[in-house]
Amino acid sequence: MSETETPIEAEGPRRCGLVAIVGAPNAGKSTLVNALTGTKVSIVSPKPQTTRFRIRAVVMQGLAQIILVDTPGIFAPRRRLDRAMVAAAWGGAQDADLAVLIVDARAGLTDEVRQITEKLKKGGRRAMLLLNKADLVDPTRLLPLSRDLNEILPFAETFMVSALKGRGLDKVLAVLAQNLPEGPWLFPEDDLSDLPQRMLAAEIVREQVLRQTHEEVPHHATVETESWAERKDGSARIDVTIYVTRSTQKAILIGDGGAKIKSIGQTARRELEALLERRIHLFVNVKERAGWDEERGRIRALGLDDAG
């Protein structure tokens, strides 16, 4: 073990707690959670507002079980769906033992980040600061940014990391583990996430919608798993439906001769097979459903509470 490594406790009391990862859209929350977990539990795309509901990921660190809560990015909501997403984010912060505010170091102290920091302060929840993408910023800018944020809310710890490259994350895990309350683990130690497989399938398809389409389509689309049938050979047939609000969005998703939807389905299927370690038969359908993002039933199907 090098001098810079933090030892993992082998003896002592068990610890367990919820750590909410909060921040503005596109700060890198899902990338951070996947990197800390060591596998994919949350979808990632370059587009903001990728995560729509709280996902709990389980990380074992010595005798500590860290339950990371990946929350939607906090932004000014307009639709019923938006309000439910923001409510889920703040609910995650309020329910957690610790909150980690992740800030895109390149963007700095934006009005959005300032508002989130001030609300965290009002909530009184113990919080830590994580400056992400620190490798892409001149080091002389990082300390002033850290100072300005700590003046708004004195953070218990401040980290400067690159979630994408995995830099600085060992220290983050060690400090989180040391600051969790003593208590029994909430999940079996080999669990990675509380995300049901049906929802995982829908999310993996939605990730490809985000990655392979542009303009109006990504955030006007939702994906639901309609059926999951186990087969005798150990494989599974999964039928999912992508709902969009307009016929033009449906045409874009299908593509010329069905090329786009075929690409989305094939890429999602390969990823699901890798994650589930089994053969998957994935069938993807596209339907137009105007106003789905204002429907209480659709919002509840996403695992969100209707925020009204």
Secondary structure, DSSP 8 states (H G I E B T S, - for coil): --TTS-----SS--EEEEEEEE-STTSSHHHHHHHHHTS--S---SSSS---S-EEEEEEETTEEEEEEE--------SHHHHHHHHHHHHHHHHSSEEEEEEETTT-S-HHHHHHHHHHHHHT--EEEEEESGGGS-HHHHHHHHHHHHHHS--S-EEE-BTTTTBTHHHHHHHHHHTS-B---SS-TT--B---HHHHHHHHHHHHHHHH--TTSGGGEEEEEEEEEE-TTS-EEEEEEEEESSHHHHHHHH-GGGHHHHHHHHHHHHHHHHHHTS-EEEEEEEEE-TTGGG-HHHHHHTT-----
